[in-house]
Structure formats: C-alpha cells, structure tokens
Amino acid sequence: MLSDSWEYGQRSSFLGSGPVQAEVGRTYRIEDQSQAEQLLKEAVARAELEGWHAKEPLTERTTLYWGVKELAPGSGRLFIALGAADPINDPNGPRQLSIHLEFDPVPTD
C-alpha cells in the first residue's frame, strides 16, 4: 500500500551552478511483513525486466538495489530499498519498500 510519494522536477541549483536532476520517490507499507524480502526481489526483477542494469545488485546480505538506465534525454538511476518504517524509534520494526528515481538534468540552452 502506498504510504508516501513525492516528485521534484528539474530545477536550478541552490547556488546557481546549473540545473539539478528531477527526482521521483514512492514508499510502500508492507502489510504482510513475512513477504517483505520477496516483495523487494520482485521489485528488482521487474526493474531489470524494464531495462534497468544493476550497479549495486541485490544479494543475500543486502536490502538495496541500485540500477542505471539510459533514457532519451540522459541517464536515470533507480534505487529500491527495504528498510525500517521508523528507523529512529524502531529500527528493527516493520519494513517498508522505497523506490527512488533520479534523472540527469536536461540542457535548457
């Protein structure tokens, strides 16, 4: 179940040094915690089916996937992670699935 989402379009950097990448993020609450690792594996499999290539593959010991893909205007980066829903107050508590996309800035000249 979607618990949080956000999007930032390409924008000017705080220091005016050029454009900053666009970003999209989604966080999903996992109802059945016994399925958390399986959901992570399924999300990674789907990403790779869609053409994302692992820079940091998922292993038996990791809960973070980092993939890259060439897109029409530039490169994209995809991060899929399984982590604590409340890492500060309950780091060993229920897990959530986070998906974060970053896109290279598109020249505006």
Kinemage of the C-alpha trace (Angstrom):
@kinemage 1
@onewidth
@group {chain A} dominant
@subgroup {mainchain}
@vectorlist {calphas} color= white
{ca met a 1} P 0.000 0.000 0.000
{ca leu a 2} L 1.392 3.422 -0.989
{ca ser a 3} L 2.264 5.379 2.152
{ca asp a 4} L 4.240 8.320 0.743
{ca ser a 5} L 5.124 9.828 -2.608
{ca trp a 6} L 6.985 12.881 -3.854
{ca glu a 7} L 8.291 14.369 -7.058
{ca tyr a 8} L 10.687 17.193 -7.829
{ca gly a 9} L 11.020 18.442 -11.365
{ca gln a 10} L 14.297 19.674 -12.760
{ca arg a 11} L 15.190 22.931 -11.052
{ca ser a 12} L 18.009 25.403 -10.666
{ca ser a 13} L 20.610 24.601 -8.067
{ca phe a 14} L 20.625 26.488 -4.795
{ca leu a 15} L 23.980 28.035 -5.681
{ca gly a 16} L 23.033 28.807 -9.277
{ca ser a 17} L 25.619 26.420 -10.712
{ca gly a 18} L 23.216 24.807 -13.173
{ca pro a 19} L 20.201 22.520 -13.246
{ca val a 20} L 19.516 19.886 -10.595
{ca gln a 21} L 18.145 16.470 -11.507
{ca ala a 22} L 14.466 15.579 -11.390
{ca glu a 23} L 13.521 13.003 -8.726
{ca val a 24} L 10.562 10.745 -8.006
{ca gly a 25} L 10.041 8.724 -4.844
{ca arg a 26} L 7.479 6.232 -3.618
{ca thr a 27} L 7.284 4.410 -0.289
{ca tyr a 28} L 5.069 1.393 0.246
{ca arg a 29} L 3.866 -0.026 3.546
{ca ile a 30} L 4.138 -3.810 3.620
{ca glu a 31} L 1.039 -5.338 5.161
{ca asp a 32} L 2.416 -8.881 5.498
{ca gln a 33} L 5.943 -8.485 6.874
{ca ser a 34} L 6.731 -12.123 6.120
{ca gln a 35} L 6.603 -11.139 2.422
{ca ala a 36} L 8.979 -8.134 2.712
{ca glu a 37} L 12.079 -9.739 1.181
{ca gln a 38} L 10.043 -11.402 -1.555
{ca leu a 39} L 8.471 -8.046 -2.489
{ca leu a 40} L 11.944 -6.495 -2.722
{ca lys a 41} L 13.118 -9.299 -5.019
{ca glu a 42} L 10.013 -8.925 -7.195
{ca ala a 43} L 10.514 -5.157 -7.494
{ca val a 44} L 14.141 -5.658 -8.572
{ca ala a 45} L 13.164 -8.360 -11.063
{ca arg a 46} L 10.557 -6.052 -12.579
{ca ala a 47} L 13.058 -3.196 -12.829
{ca glu a 48} L 15.564 -5.398 -14.632
{ca leu a 49} L 12.818 -6.663 -16.939
{ca glu a 50} L 12.175 -2.995 -17.808
{ca gly a 51} L 15.832 -2.485 -18.768
{ca trp a 52} L 17.489 -1.239 -15.562
{ca his a 53} L 21.048 -2.572 -15.134
{ca ala a 54} L 22.491 -3.230 -11.691
{ca lys a 55} L 25.332 -1.042 -10.450
{ca glu a 56} L 24.820 -2.464 -6.958
{ca pro a 57} L 22.971 -5.780 -7.278
{ca leu a 58} L 20.767 -7.265 -4.641
{ca thr a 59} L 22.496 -10.052 -2.689
{ca glu a 60} L 21.540 -12.319 0.191
{ca arg a 61} L 23.049 -9.754 2.596
{ca thr a 62} L 21.785 -6.502 1.087
{ca thr a 63} L 18.435 -4.789 1.002
{ca leu a 64} L 19.376 -2.073 -1.509
{ca tyr a 65} L 19.411 -2.263 -5.293
{ca trp a 66} L 20.959 0.477 -7.424
{ca gly a 67} L 20.342 0.358 -11.160
{ca val a 68} L 21.034 2.590 -14.144
{ca lys a 69} L 19.333 3.009 -17.483
{ca glu a 70} L 20.000 5.204 -20.497
{ca leu a 71} L 16.948 7.295 -21.297
{ca ala a 72} L 16.298 9.606 -24.258
{ca pro a 73} L 17.452 12.810 -22.525
{ca gly a 74} L 20.177 11.225 -20.357
{ca ser a 75} L 20.854 8.660 -17.660
{ca gly a 76} L 18.496 7.557 -14.942
{ca arg a 77} L 19.292 5.983 -11.590
{ca leu a 78} L 16.941 3.705 -9.680
{ca phe a 79} L 17.223 2.802 -6.012
{ca ile a 80} L 14.992 0.135 -4.478
{ca ala a 81} L 15.395 -0.450 -0.756
{ca leu a 82} L 13.835 -2.380 2.056
{ca gly a 83} L 14.193 -0.564 5.355
{ca ala a 84} L 12.613 0.155 8.704
{ca ala a 85} L 9.396 2.163 8.520
{ca asp a 86} L 10.574 4.121 11.587
{ca pro a 87} L 14.381 3.834 11.598
{ca ile a 88} L 14.905 6.225 14.509
{ca asn a 89} L 12.345 4.959 17.022
{ca asp a 90} L 12.001 1.361 15.868
{ca pro a 91} L 14.968 0.317 13.671
{ca asn a 92} L 14.078 -3.377 13.946
{ca gly a 93} L 10.363 -2.812 13.418
{ca pro a 94} L 8.155 -3.203 10.357
{ca arg a 95} L 9.817 -2.834 6.960
{ca gln a 96} L 8.763 -0.671 4.056
{ca leu a 97} L 9.727 -0.689 0.382
{ca ser a 98} L 11.165 2.537 -1.053
{ca ile a 99} L 11.675 3.321 -4.730
{ca his a 100} L 13.661 6.406 -5.732
{ca leu a 101} L 14.383 7.574 -9.284
{ca glu a 102} L 16.815 10.309 -10.327
{ca phe a 103} L 17.106 11.689 -13.842
{ca asp a 104} L 20.039 13.608 -15.320
{ca pro a 105} L 19.240 17.283 -15.963
{ca val a 106} L 18.142 18.121 -19.484
{ca pro a 107} L 20.023 21.072 -21.018
{ca thr a 108} L 17.787 24.119 -21.326
{ca asp a 109} L 20.049 26.241 -23.579
